[in-house]
Amino acid sequence: MQVAVPDFQTLTLPVLREFADGAQHASKAVRARVAVTLQLSDAEVTEFLPSGRQTRLANRVAWAIVYMQRGGLLESVRRGVYRIT
C-alpha cells in the first residue's frame, strides 16, 4: 500500500513556504493550507497513524516544523504558533 502523504523531509519546503510572509501561523492552519497545496484528498488528510492518536499529515507537518526550529528557520511564538526567523 502506497502512502500519499509525503514524508516530513518532503513537506519541509511546502511548510516553510507557508511562513514566508513573516506572519505568525498556527500549525493547524499550516496543515490545512499544505493539504490544499499538495491536493491531498479528504481520506489522505484524515488518515490516522497506526497508534490512532494523530493523523499522518499532522505528524509529518509537526516533524517538519520541529526540524526547522532546530535548524533556526522557525521560532515558536507560543504553543502551536510559529513564525519564520
PyMOL Python script that loads the backbone (N, CA, C, O; Angstrom):
from pymol import cmd

cmd.read_pdbstr("""\
ATOM      1  N   MET A   1       0.843  -1.200   0.000  1.00  0.00           N
ATOM      2  CA  MET A   1       0.000   0.000   0.000  1.00  0.00           C
ATOM      3  C   MET A   1       0.875   1.246   0.000  1.00  0.00           C
ATOM      4  O   MET A   1       1.763   1.386   0.841  1.00  0.00           O
ATOM      5  N   GLN A   2       0.632   2.123  -0.916  1.00  0.00           N
ATOM      6  CA  GLN A   2       1.414   3.349  -1.031  1.00  0.00           C
ATOM      7  C   GLN A   2       0.732   4.484  -0.261  1.00  0.00           C
ATOM      8  O   GLN A   2      -0.477   4.685  -0.369  1.00  0.00           O
ATOM      9  N   VAL A   3       1.522   5.211   0.506  1.00  0.00           N
ATOM     10  CA  VAL A   3       1.004   6.324   1.303  1.00  0.00           C
ATOM     11  C   VAL A   3       1.155   7.599   0.499  1.00  0.00           C
ATOM     12  O   VAL A   3       2.238   7.893  -0.008  1.00  0.00           O
ATOM     13  N   ALA A   4       0.079   8.357   0.380  1.00  0.00           N
ATOM     14  CA  ALA A   4       0.100   9.570  -0.434  1.00  0.00           C
ATOM     15  C   ALA A   4       0.625  10.783   0.323  1.00  0.00           C
ATOM     16  O   ALA A   4       1.103  11.733  -0.298  1.00  0.00           O
ATOM     17  N   VAL A   5       0.545  10.772   1.663  1.00  0.00           N
ATOM     18  CA  VAL A   5       1.049  11.906   2.435  1.00  0.00           C
ATOM     19  C   VAL A   5       2.571  11.821   2.419  1.00  0.00           C
ATOM     20  O   VAL A   5       3.133  10.815   2.852  1.00  0.00           O
ATOM     21  N   PRO A   6       3.251  12.861   1.927  1.00  0.00           N
ATOM     22  CA  PRO A   6       4.712  12.823   1.832  1.00  0.00           C
ATOM     23  C   PRO A   6       5.383  12.730   3.201  1.00  0.00           C
ATOM     24  O   PRO A   6       4.780  13.061   4.221  1.00  0.00           O
ATOM     25  N   ASP A   7       6.637  12.276   3.210  1.00  0.00           N
ATOM     26  CA  ASP A   7       7.389  12.234   4.457  1.00  0.00           C
ATOM     27  C   ASP A   7       7.726  13.656   4.905  1.00  0.00           C
ATOM     28  O   ASP A   7       7.561  14.611   4.144  1.00  0.00           O
ATOM     29  N   PHE A   8       8.196  13.787   6.139  1.00  0.00           N
ATOM     30  CA  PHE A   8       8.407  15.134   6.673  1.00  0.00           C
ATOM     31  C   PHE A   8       9.499  15.888   5.925  1.00  0.00           C
ATOM     32  O   PHE A   8       9.438  17.115   5.838  1.00  0.00           O
ATOM     33  N   GLN A   9      10.493  15.193   5.382  1.00  0.00           N
ATOM     34  CA  GLN A   9      11.535  15.883   4.618  1.00  0.00           C
ATOM     35  C   GLN A   9      10.946  16.537   3.372  1.00  0.00           C
ATOM     36  O   GLN A   9      11.307  17.662   3.029  1.00  0.00           O
ATOM     37  N   THR A  10      10.050  15.839   2.703  1.00  0.00           N
ATOM     38  CA  THR A  10       9.404  16.369   1.504  1.00  0.00           C
ATOM     39  C   THR A  10       8.459  17.512   1.851  1.00  0.00           C
ATOM     40  O   THR A  10       8.268  18.425   1.049  1.00  0.00           O
ATOM     41  N   LEU A  11       7.868  17.467   3.041  1.00  0.00           N
ATOM     42  CA  LEU A  11       6.950  18.526   3.465  1.00  0.00           C
ATOM     43  C   LEU A  11       7.666  19.792   3.929  1.00  0.00           C
ATOM     44  O   LEU A  11       7.036  20.842   4.057  1.00  0.00           O
ATOM     45  N   THR A  12       8.960  19.710   4.182  1.00  0.00           N
ATOM     46  CA  THR A  12       9.684  20.855   4.734  1.00  0.00           C
ATOM     47  C   THR A  12       9.524  22.110   3.877  1.00  0.00           C
ATOM     48  O   THR A  12       9.194  23.171   4.407  1.00  0.00           O
ATOM     49  N   LEU A  13       9.747  22.016   2.588  1.00  0.00           N
ATOM     50  CA  LEU A  13       9.650  23.203   1.724  1.00  0.00           C
ATOM     51  C   LEU A  13       8.222  23.747   1.635  1.00  0.00           C
ATOM     52  O   LEU A  13       8.038  24.955   1.786  1.00  0.00           O
ATOM     53  N   PRO A  14       7.208  22.915   1.398  1.00  0.00           N
ATOM     54  CA  PRO A  14       5.841  23.463   1.380  1.00  0.00           C
ATOM     55  C   PRO A  14       5.444  24.111   2.716  1.00  0.00           C
ATOM     56  O   PRO A  14       4.757  25.132   2.728  1.00  0.00           O
ATOM     57  N   VAL A  15       5.870  23.526   3.825  1.00  0.00           N
ATOM     58  CA  VAL A  15       5.559  24.103   5.134  1.00  0.00           C
ATOM     59  C   VAL A  15       6.288  25.436   5.290  1.00  0.00           C
ATOM     60  O   VAL A  15       5.690  26.419   5.726  1.00  0.00           O
ATOM     61  N   LEU A  16       7.557  25.476   4.943  1.00  0.00           N
ATOM     62  CA  LEU A  16       8.330  26.719   5.067  1.00  0.00           C
ATOM     63  C   LEU A  16       7.734  27.830   4.208  1.00  0.00           C
ATOM     64  O   LEU A  16       7.723  28.991   4.618  1.00  0.00           O
ATOM     65  N   ARG A  17       7.244  27.490   3.033  1.00  0.00           N
ATOM     66  CA  ARG A  17       6.614  28.496   2.160  1.00  0.00           C
ATOM     67  C   ARG A  17       5.400  29.146   2.814  1.00  0.00           C
ATOM     68  O   ARG A  17       5.101  30.311   2.552  1.00  0.00           O
ATOM     69  N   GLU A  18       4.706  28.401   3.659  1.00  0.00           N
ATOM     70  CA  GLU A  18       3.541  28.960   4.360  1.00  0.00           C
ATOM     71  C   GLU A  18       3.940  30.047   5.354  1.00  0.00           C
ATOM     72  O   GLU A  18       3.120  30.892   5.713  1.00  0.00           O
ATOM     73  N   PHE A  19       5.180  30.027   5.793  1.00  0.00           N
ATOM     74  CA  PHE A  19       5.672  31.022   6.748  1.00  0.00           C
ATOM     75  C   PHE A  19       6.397  32.183   6.070  1.00  0.00           C
ATOM     76  O   PHE A  19       6.841  33.108   6.750  1.00  0.00           O
ATOM     77  N   ALA A  20       6.523  32.151   4.754  1.00  0.00           N
ATOM     78  CA  ALA A  20       7.320  33.128   4.020  1.00  0.00           C
ATOM     79  C   ALA A  20       6.846  34.563   4.179  1.00  0.00           C
ATOM     80  O   ALA A  20       7.628  35.489   3.965  1.00  0.00           O
ATOM     81  N   ASP A  21       5.585  34.775   4.549  1.00  0.00           N
ATOM     82  CA  ASP A  21       5.065  36.139   4.692  1.00  0.00           C
ATOM     83  C   ASP A  21       5.524  36.813   5.984  1.00  0.00           C
ATOM     84  O   ASP A  21       5.277  38.003   6.183  1.00  0.00           O
ATOM     85  N   GLY A  22       6.195  36.057   6.864  1.00  0.00           N
ATOM     86  CA  GLY A  22       6.716  36.631   8.098  1.00  0.00           C
ATOM     87  C   GLY A  22       5.699  36.727   9.227  1.00  0.00           C
ATOM     88  O   GLY A  22       6.045  37.128  10.338  1.00  0.00           O
ATOM     89  N   ALA A  23       4.472  36.370   8.962  1.00  0.00           N
ATOM     90  CA  ALA A  23       3.422  36.434   9.982  1.00  0.00           C
ATOM     91  C   ALA A  23       3.460  35.186  10.864  1.00  0.00           C
ATOM     92  O   ALA A  23       4.126  34.202  10.540  1.00  0.00           O
ATOM     93  N   GLN A  24       2.745  35.242  11.970  1.00  0.00           N
ATOM     94  CA  GLN A  24       2.598  34.096  12.851  1.00  0.00           C
ATOM     95  C   GLN A  24       1.517  33.181  12.279  1.00  0.00           C
ATOM     96  O   GLN A  24       0.477  33.643  11.810  1.00  0.00           O
ATOM     97  N   HIS A  25       1.781  31.886  12.326  1.00  0.00           N
ATOM     98  CA  HIS A  25       0.814  30.920  11.799  1.00  0.00           C
ATOM     99  C   HIS A  25       0.668  29.759  12.765  1.00  0.00           C
ATOM    100  O   HIS A  25       1.657  29.250  13.293  1.00  0.00           O
ATOM    101  N   ALA A  26      -0.563  29.347  12.993  1.00  0.00           N
ATOM    102  CA  ALA A  26      -0.842  28.162  13.802  1.00  0.00           C
ATOM    103  C   ALA A  26      -0.549  26.925  12.961  1.00  0.00           C
ATOM    104  O   ALA A  26      -0.818  26.898  11.760  1.00  0.00           O
ATOM    105  N   SER A  27       0.001  25.914  13.602  1.00  0.00           N
ATOM    106  CA  SER A  27       0.341  24.688  12.870  1.00  0.00           C
ATOM    107  C   SER A  27      -0.902  24.057  12.233  1.00  0.00           C
ATOM    108  O   SER A  27      -0.809  23.459  11.160  1.00  0.00           O
ATOM    109  N   LYS A  28      -2.051  24.183  12.877  1.00  0.00           N
ATOM    110  CA  LYS A  28      -3.292  23.630  12.326  1.00  0.00           C
ATOM    111  C   LYS A  28      -3.636  24.297  10.991  1.00  0.00           C
ATOM    112  O   LYS A  28      -4.041  23.621  10.045  1.00  0.00           O
ATOM    113  N   ALA A  29      -3.477  25.615  10.915  1.00  0.00           N
ATOM    114  CA  ALA A  29      -3.758  26.348   9.675  1.00  0.00           C
ATOM    115  C   ALA A  29      -2.742  25.992   8.594  1.00  0.00           C
ATOM    116  O   ALA A  29      -3.087  25.882   7.418  1.00  0.00           O
ATOM    117  N   VAL A  30      -1.503  25.815   8.998  1.00  0.00           N
ATOM    118  CA  VAL A  30      -0.456  25.439   8.038  1.00  0.00           C
ATOM    119  C   VAL A  30      -0.766  24.069   7.449  1.00  0.00           C
ATOM    120  O   VAL A  30      -0.635  23.863   6.243  1.00  0.00           O
ATOM    121  N   ARG A  31      -1.176  23.137   8.298  1.00  0.00           N
ATOM    122  CA  ARG A  31      -1.551  21.801   7.807  1.00  0.00           C
ATOM    123  C   ARG A  31      -2.654  21.885   6.767  1.00  0.00           C
ATOM    124  O   ARG A  31      -2.586  21.224   5.731  1.00  0.00           O
ATOM    125  N   ALA A  32      -3.659  22.687   7.034  1.00  0.00           N
ATOM    126  CA  ALA A  32      -4.783  22.819   6.101  1.00  0.00           C
ATOM    127  C   ALA A  32      -4.325  23.389   4.764  1.00  0.00           C
ATOM    128  O   ALA A  32      -4.734  22.906   3.708  1.00  0.00           O
ATOM    129  N   ARG A  33      -3.476  24.417   4.807  1.00  0.00           N
ATOM    130  CA  ARG A  33      -3.003  25.026   3.555  1.00  0.00           C
ATOM    131  C   ARG A  33      -2.073  24.100   2.784  1.00  0.00           C
ATOM    132  O   ARG A  33      -2.115  24.064   1.554  1.00  0.00           O
ATOM    133  N   VAL A  34      -1.239  23.357   3.490  1.00  0.00           N
ATOM    134  CA  VAL A  34      -0.350  22.409   2.826  1.00  0.00           C
ATOM    135  C   VAL A  34      -1.179  21.304   2.162  1.00  0.00           C
ATOM    136  O   VAL A  34      -0.857  20.876   1.053  1.00  0.00           O
ATOM    137  N   ALA A  35      -2.225  20.846   2.818  1.00  0.00           N
ATOM    138  CA  ALA A  35      -3.095  19.817   2.232  1.00  0.00           C
ATOM    139  C   ALA A  35      -3.708  20.308   0.933  1.00  0.00           C
ATOM    140  O   ALA A  35      -3.809  19.549  -0.031  1.00  0.00           O
ATOM    141  N   VAL A  36      -4.120  21.572   0.896  1.00  0.00           N
ATOM    142  CA  VAL A  36      -4.686  22.154  -0.327  1.00  0.00           C
ATOM    143  C   VAL A  36      -3.599  22.276  -1.394  1.00  0.00           C
ATOM    144  O   VAL A  36      -3.819  21.914  -2.550  1.00  0.00           O
ATOM    145  N   THR A  37      -2.438  22.781  -1.012  1.00  0.00           N
ATOM    146  CA  THR A  37      -1.328  22.954  -1.954  1.00  0.00           C
ATOM    147  C   THR A  37      -0.940  21.633  -2.604  1.00  0.00           C
ATOM    148  O   THR A  37      -0.695  21.571  -3.808  1.00  0.00           O
ATOM    149  N   LEU A  38      -0.886  20.578  -1.797  1.00  0.00           N
ATOM    150  CA  LEU A  38      -0.475  19.262  -2.300  1.00  0.00           C
ATOM    151  C   LEU A  38      -1.645  18.473  -2.886  1.00  0.00           C
ATOM    152  O   LEU A  38      -1.469  17.344  -3.344  1.00  0.00           O
ATOM    153  N   GLN A  39      -2.837  19.068  -2.870  1.00  0.00           N
ATOM    154  CA  GLN A  39      -4.041  18.456  -3.409  1.00  0.00           C
ATOM    155  C   GLN A  39      -4.307  17.078  -2.792  1.00  0.00           C
ATOM    156  O   GLN A  39      -4.609  16.113  -3.494  1.00  0.00           O
ATOM    157  N   LEU A  40      -4.186  17.015  -1.467  1.00  0.00           N
ATOM    158  CA  LEU A  40      -4.457  15.764  -0.762  1.00  0.00           C
ATOM    159  C   LEU A  40      -5.964  15.565  -0.639  1.00  0.00           C
ATOM    160  O   LEU A  40      -6.712  16.522  -0.440  1.00  0.00           O
ATOM    161  N   SER A  41      -6.395  14.330  -0.759  1.00  0.00           N
ATOM    162  CA  SER A  41      -7.822  14.022  -0.629  1.00  0.00           C
ATOM    163  C   SER A  41      -8.237  14.073   0.841  1.00  0.00           C
ATOM    164  O   SER A  41      -7.388  14.071   1.732  1.00  0.00           O
ATOM    165  N   ASP A  42      -9.538  14.117   1.085  1.00  0.00           N
ATOM    166  CA  ASP A  42     -10.039  14.095   2.455  1.00  0.00           C
ATOM    167  C   ASP A  42      -9.583  12.829   3.177  1.00  0.00           C
ATOM    168  O   ASP A  42      -9.251  12.873   4.361  1.00  0.00           O
ATOM    169  N   ALA A  43      -9.567  11.709   2.469  1.00  0.00           N
ATOM    170  CA  ALA A  43      -9.130  10.446   3.066  1.00  0.00           C
ATOM    171  C   ALA A  43      -7.663  10.519   3.484  1.00  0.00           C
ATOM    172  O   ALA A  43      -7.290  10.009   4.541  1.00  0.00           O
ATOM    173  N   GLU A  44      -6.839  11.150   2.659  1.00  0.00           N
ATOM    174  CA  GLU A  44      -5.414  11.283   2.984  1.00  0.00           C
ATOM    175  C   GLU A  44      -5.211  12.210   4.178  1.00  0.00           C
ATOM    176  O   GLU A  44      -4.375  11.947   5.042  1.00  0.00           O
ATOM    177  N   VAL A  45      -5.976  13.291   4.221  1.00  0.00           N
ATOM    178  CA  VAL A  45      -5.852  14.267   5.303  1.00  0.00           C
ATOM    179  C   VAL A  45      -6.302  13.670   6.632  1.00  0.00           C
ATOM    180  O   VAL A  45      -5.746  14.003   7.679  1.00  0.00           O
ATOM    181  N   THR A  46      -7.290  12.801   6.602  1.00  0.00           N
ATOM    182  CA  THR A  46      -7.842  12.246   7.842  1.00  0.00           C
ATOM    183  C   THR A  46      -7.283  10.872   8.201  1.00  0.00           C
ATOM    184  O   THR A  46      -7.734  10.257   9.167  1.00  0.00           O
ATOM    185  N   GLU A  47      -6.314  10.388   7.441  1.00  0.00           N
ATOM    186  CA  GLU A  47      -5.717   9.075   7.720  1.00  0.00           C
ATOM    187  C   GLU A  47      -4.914   9.126   9.024  1.00  0.00           C
ATOM    188  O   GLU A  47      -4.040   9.976   9.191  1.00  0.00           O
ATOM    189  N   PHE A  48      -5.217   8.222   9.928  1.00  0.00           N
ATOM    190  CA  PHE A  48      -4.521   8.174  11.214  1.00  0.00           C
ATOM    191  C   PHE A  48      -3.301   7.269  11.156  1.00  0.00           C
ATOM    192  O   PHE A  48      -3.232   6.341  10.350  1.00  0.00           O
ATOM    193  N   LEU A  49      -2.348   7.557  12.020  1.00  0.00           N
ATOM    194  CA  LEU A  49      -1.203   6.679  12.227  1.00  0.00           C
ATOM    195  C   LEU A  49      -1.705   5.379  12.853  1.00  0.00           C
ATOM    196  O   LEU A  49      -2.819   5.341  13.374  1.00  0.00           O
ATOM    197  N   PRO A  50      -0.905   4.320  12.811  1.00  0.00           N
ATOM    198  CA  PRO A  50      -1.332   3.059  13.440  1.00  0.00           C
ATOM    199  C   PRO A  50      -1.711   3.212  14.920  1.00  0.00           C
ATOM    200  O   PRO A  50      -2.536   2.451  15.425  1.00  0.00           O
ATOM    201  N   SER A  51      -1.122   4.176  15.606  1.00  0.00           N
ATOM    202  CA  SER A  51      -1.458   4.396  17.020  1.00  0.00           C
ATOM    203  C   SER A  51      -2.888   4.904  17.187  1.00  0.00           C
ATOM    204  O   SER A  51      -3.495   4.726  18.242  1.00  0.00           O
ATOM    205  N   GLY A  52      -3.428   5.543  16.133  1.00  0.00           N
ATOM    206  CA  GLY A  52      -4.778   6.074  16.186  1.00  0.00           C
ATOM    207  C   GLY A  52      -4.905   7.380  16.951  1.00  0.00           C
ATOM    208  O   GLY A  52      -6.019   7.849  17.190  1.00  0.00           O
ATOM    209  N   ARG A  53      -3.801   7.967  17.335  1.00  0.00           N
ATOM    210  CA  ARG A  53      -3.832   9.175  18.160  1.00  0.00           C
ATOM    211  C   ARG A  53      -3.622  10.461  17.364  1.00  0.00           C
ATOM    212  O   ARG A  53      -3.938  11.543  17.859  1.00  0.00           O
ATOM    213  N   GLN A  54      -3.101  10.367  16.153  1.00  0.00           N
ATOM    214  CA  GLN A  54      -2.757  11.557  15.375  1.00  0.00           C
ATOM    215  C   GLN A  54      -2.851  11.212  13.896  1.00  0.00           C
ATOM    216  O   GLN A  54      -2.586  10.079  13.494  1.00  0.00           O
ATOM    217  N   THR A  55      -3.233  12.205  13.086  1.00  0.00           N
ATOM    218  CA  THR A  55      -3.257  11.942  11.647  1.00  0.00           C
ATOM    219  C   THR A  55      -1.826  11.920  11.115  1.00  0.00           C
ATOM    220  O   THR A  55      -0.918  12.528  11.682  1.00  0.00           O
ATOM    221  N   ARG A  56      -1.661  11.213  10.031  1.00  0.00           N
ATOM    222  CA  ARG A  56      -0.338  11.113   9.403  1.00  0.00           C
ATOM    223  C   ARG A  56       0.146  12.499   8.966  1.00  0.00           C
ATOM    224  O   ARG A  56       1.322  12.826   9.128  1.00  0.00           O
ATOM    225  N   LEU A  57      -0.756  13.308   8.413  1.00  0.00           N
ATOM    226  CA  LEU A  57      -0.378  14.649   7.968  1.00  0.00           C
ATOM    227  C   LEU A  57       0.047  15.516   9.153  1.00  0.00           C
ATOM    228  O   LEU A  57       1.065  16.203   9.080  1.00  0.00           O
ATOM    229  N   ALA A  58      -0.712  15.492  10.230  1.00  0.00           N
ATOM    230  CA  ALA A  58      -0.365  16.287  11.412  1.00  0.00           C
ATOM    231  C   ALA A  58       0.998  15.884  11.946  1.00  0.00           C
ATOM    232  O   ALA A  58       1.800  16.740  12.320  1.00  0.00           O
ATOM    233  N   ASN A  59       1.265  14.586  11.984  1.00  0.00           N
ATOM    234  CA  ASN A  59       2.540  14.089  12.477  1.00  0.00           C
ATOM    235  C   ASN A  59       3.699  14.563  11.614  1.00  0.00           C
ATOM    236  O   ASN A  59       4.722  15.014  12.130  1.00  0.00           O
ATOM    237  N   ARG A  60       3.543  14.461  10.335  1.00  0.00           N
ATOM    238  CA  ARG A  60       4.651  14.810   9.435  1.00  0.00           C
ATOM    239  C   ARG A  60       4.885  16.316   9.359  1.00  0.00           C
ATOM    240  O   ARG A  60       6.030  16.760   9.272  1.00  0.00           O
ATOM    241  N   VAL A  61       3.820  17.098   9.392  1.00  0.00           N
ATOM    242  CA  VAL A  61       3.990  18.555   9.426  1.00  0.00           C
ATOM    243  C   VAL A  61       4.654  18.961  10.742  1.00  0.00           C
ATOM    244  O   VAL A  61       5.520  19.835  10.758  1.00  0.00           O
ATOM    245  N   ALA A  62       4.250  18.327  11.840  1.00  0.00           N
ATOM    246  CA  ALA A  62       4.854  18.638  13.141  1.00  0.00           C
ATOM    247  C   ALA A  62       6.346  18.348  13.130  1.00  0.00           C
ATOM    248  O   ALA A  62       7.136  19.149  13.630  1.00  0.00           O
ATOM    249  N   TRP A  63       6.741  17.210  12.565  1.00  0.00           N
ATOM    250  CA  TRP A  63       8.172  16.896  12.499  1.00  0.00           C
ATOM    251  C   TRP A  63       8.921  17.875  11.595  1.00  0.00           C
ATOM    252  O   TRP A  63      10.053  18.251  11.900  1.00  0.00           O
ATOM    253  N   ALA A  64       8.315  18.284  10.511  1.00  0.00           N
ATOM    254  CA  ALA A  64       8.958  19.284   9.641  1.00  0.00           C
ATOM    255  C   ALA A  64       9.189  20.575  10.420  1.00  0.00           C
ATOM    256  O   ALA A  64      10.254  21.184  10.315  1.00  0.00           O
ATOM    257  N   ILE A  65       8.203  20.990  11.194  1.00  0.00           N
ATOM    258  CA  ILE A  65       8.328  22.208  11.994  1.00  0.00           C
ATOM    259  C   ILE A  65       9.418  22.045  13.056  1.00  0.00           C
ATOM    260  O   ILE A  65      10.220  22.956  13.265  1.00  0.00           O
ATOM    261  N   VAL A  66       9.451  20.899  13.723  1.00  0.00           N
ATOM    262  CA  VAL A  66      10.471  20.649  14.752  1.00  0.00           C
ATOM    263  C   VAL A  66      11.869  20.783  14.164  1.00  0.00           C
ATOM    264  O   VAL A  66      12.722  21.461  14.737  1.00  0.00           O
ATOM    265  N   TYR A  67      12.104  20.148  13.035  1.00  0.00           N
ATOM    266  CA  TYR A  67      13.438  20.206  12.444  1.00  0.00           C
ATOM    267  C   TYR A  67      13.783  21.594  11.923  1.00  0.00           C
ATOM    268  O   TYR A  67      14.948  21.991  11.954  1.00  0.00           O
ATOM    269  N   MET A  68      12.794  22.333  11.448  1.00  0.00           N
ATOM    270  CA  MET A  68      13.072  23.709  11.021  1.00  0.00           C
ATOM    271  C   MET A  68      13.358  24.593  12.226  1.00  0.00           C
ATOM    272  O   MET A  68      14.170  25.513  12.129  1.00  0.00           O
ATOM    273  N   GLN A  69      12.716  24.340  13.351  1.00  0.00           N
ATOM    274  CA  GLN A  69      13.037  25.074  14.584  1.00  0.00           C
ATOM    275  C   GLN A  69      14.466  24.778  15.001  1.00  0.00           C
ATOM    276  O   GLN A  69      15.229  25.693  15.313  1.00  0.00           O
ATOM    277  N   ARG A  70      14.829  23.508  15.006  1.00  0.00           N
ATOM    278  CA  ARG A  70      16.184  23.113  15.393  1.00  0.00           C
ATOM    279  C   ARG A  70      17.226  23.712  14.465  1.00  0.00           C
ATOM    280  O   ARG A  70      18.349  23.998  14.881  1.00  0.00           O
ATOM    281  N   GLY A  71      16.854  23.899  13.213  1.00  0.00           N
ATOM    282  CA  GLY A  71      17.768  24.493  12.229  1.00  0.00           C
ATOM    283  C   GLY A  71      17.754  26.009  12.240  1.00  0.00           C
ATOM    284  O   GLY A  71      18.490  26.637  11.478  1.00  0.00           O
ATOM    285  N   GLY A  72      16.934  26.608  13.086  1.00  0.00           N
ATOM    286  CA  GLY A  72      16.884  28.059  13.196  1.00  0.00           C
ATOM    287  C   GLY A  72      16.039  28.754  12.149  1.00  0.00           C
ATOM    288  O   GLY A  72      16.122  29.974  12.008  1.00  0.00           O
ATOM    289  N   LEU A  73      15.228  28.013  11.410  1.00  0.00           N
ATOM    290  CA  LEU A  73      14.401  28.617  10.368  1.00  0.00           C
ATOM    291  C   LEU A  73      13.063  29.130  10.897  1.00  0.00           C
ATOM    292  O   LEU A  73      12.508  30.094  10.370  1.00  0.00           O
ATOM    293  N   LEU A  74      12.552  28.479  11.942  1.00  0.00           N
ATOM    294  CA  LEU A  74      11.285  28.875  12.552  1.00  0.00           C
ATOM    295  C   LEU A  74      11.489  29.078  14.044  1.00  0.00           C
ATOM    296  O   LEU A  74      12.378  28.485  14.655  1.00  0.00           O
ATOM    297  N   GLU A  75      10.638  29.938  14.622  1.00  0.00           N
ATOM    298  CA  GLU A  75      10.642  30.113  16.068  1.00  0.00           C
ATOM    299  C   GLU A  75       9.224  29.952  16.585  1.00  0.00           C
ATOM    300  O   GLU A  75       8.253  30.266  15.898  1.00  0.00           O
ATOM    301  N   SER A  76       9.127  29.459  17.800  1.00  0.00           N
ATOM    302  CA  SER A  76       7.827  29.278  18.434  1.00  0.00           C
ATOM    303  C   SER A  76       7.410  30.587  19.093  1.00  0.00           C
ATOM    304  O   SER A  76       8.145  31.135  19.914  1.00  0.00           O
ATOM    305  N   VAL A  77       6.242  31.080  18.737  1.00  0.00           N
ATOM    306  CA  VAL A  77       5.700  32.299  19.334  1.00  0.00           C
ATOM    307  C   VAL A  77       4.969  31.919  20.623  1.00  0.00           C
ATOM    308  O   VAL A  77       5.121  32.575  21.653  1.00  0.00           O
ATOM    309  N   ARG A  78       4.186  30.864  20.547  1.00  0.00           N
ATOM    310  CA  ARG A  78       3.512  30.244  21.684  1.00  0.00           C
ATOM    311  C   ARG A  78       3.122  28.841  21.226  1.00  0.00           C
ATOM    312  O   ARG A  78       3.361  28.469  20.077  1.00  0.00           O
ATOM    313  N   ARG A  79       2.537  28.086  22.102  1.00  0.00           N
ATOM    314  CA  ARG A  79       2.224  26.696  21.761  1.00  0.00           C
ATOM    315  C   ARG A  79       1.410  26.600  20.471  1.00  0.00           C
ATOM    316  O   ARG A  79       0.320  27.161  20.363  1.00  0.00           O
ATOM    317  N   GLY A  80       1.964  25.879  19.499  1.00  0.00           N
ATOM    318  CA  GLY A  80       1.264  25.640  18.241  1.00  0.00           C
ATOM    319  C   GLY A  80       1.284  26.787  17.256  1.00  0.00           C
ATOM    320  O   GLY A  80       0.643  26.712  16.207  1.00  0.00           O
ATOM    321  N   VAL A  81       2.019  27.865  17.579  1.00  0.00           N
ATOM    322  CA  VAL A  81       2.089  29.037  16.687  1.00  0.00           C
ATOM    323  C   VAL A  81       3.560  29.355  16.435  1.00  0.00           C
ATOM    324  O   VAL A  81       4.361  29.435  17.367  1.00  0.00           O
ATOM    325  N   TYR A  82       3.900  29.534  15.162  1.00  0.00           N
ATOM    326  CA  TYR A  82       5.292  29.736  14.769  1.00  0.00           C
ATOM    327  C   TYR A  82       5.414  30.875  13.773  1.00  0.00           C
ATOM    328  O   TYR A  82       4.431  31.317  13.179  1.00  0.00           O
ATOM    329  N   ARG A  83       6.658  31.342  13.604  1.00  0.00           N
ATOM    330  CA  ARG A  83       6.953  32.327  12.551  1.00  0.00           C
ATOM    331  C   ARG A  83       8.363  32.076  12.050  1.00  0.00           C
ATOM    332  O   ARG A  83       9.195  31.479  12.732  1.00  0.00           O
ATOM    333  N   ILE A  84       8.601  32.544  10.853  1.00  0.00           N
ATOM    334  CA  ILE A  84       9.915  32.390  10.237  1.00  0.00           C
ATOM    335  C   ILE A  84      10.899  33.342  10.924  1.00  0.00           C
ATOM    336  O   ILE A  84      10.527  34.437  11.346  1.00  0.00           O
ATOM    337  N   THR A  85      12.147  32.912  11.029  1.00  0.00           N
ATOM    338  CA  THR A  85      13.152  33.757  11.686  1.00  0.00           C
ATOM    339  C   THR A  85      13.844  34.657  10.686  1.00  0.00           C
ATOM    340  O   THR A  85      14.720  35.437  11.059  1.00  0.00           O
TER     341      THR A  85
END
""", "prot")
cmd.dss("prot")
cmd.show_as("cartoon", "prot")
cmd.util.cbc("prot")
cmd.orient("prot")
